[in-house]
Amino acid sequence: MLASYKGRSLIVKTLIECGSDVDAVDNAKDSSLHKAARFGDIECCRLLLEAGADINKKNNSSDTPLDATIGAYSLRS
């Protein structure tokens, strides 16, 4: 869900309600939860987790969404 990357929680909510796969991944194997976590979008993270997104899903770098958050914030410091 590109909407999770763009911080569009209303769109994410609508896509979930329409049955979108919350664990779908991109070419880097990042899920929507990886993207929302990386950009610090708490509302999108909450929506995805409530819809059953896998918090332990690993991407091509073996990072979980939590790792993506930690990496993003360590780069900002």
Residue pairs with C-beta under 8 A, 6 or more apart in sequence:
1 11
1 12
1 15
1 20
1 22
1 24
1 32
1 35
3 11
3 12
3 15
3 32
3 44
4 12
4 32
4 33
4 35
4 36
4 41
4 44
4 48
5 32
5 35
5 36
5 39
7 36
7 39
7 41
7 44
8 44
9 41
9 43
9 44
9 47
12 32
12 36
12 44
12 47
12 48
13 47
16 22
16 47
16 48
16 51
22 31
22 32
22 33
22 48
22 51
22 52
22 53
23 31
23 32
23 33
23 52
23 53
23 54
23 57
24 31
24 32
25 31
25 57
25 59
28 59
28 60
28 61
29 58
29 59
29 60
30 38
30 59
30 68
31 53
31 54
31 57
31 59
31 65
32 44
32 48
32 53
33 45
33 48
33 49
33 53
33 54
33 55
33 57
33 65
34 57
34 59
34 63
34 64
34 65
34 68
35 68
36 44
36 45
36 48
36 65
37 45
37 65
37 66
37 68
37 69
37 72
38 65
38 68
38 69
38 71
38 72
39 72
40 69
40 72
40 73
45 65
49 55
53 65
55 64
55 65
55 66
56 64
57 64
57 65
58 64
59 68
63 71
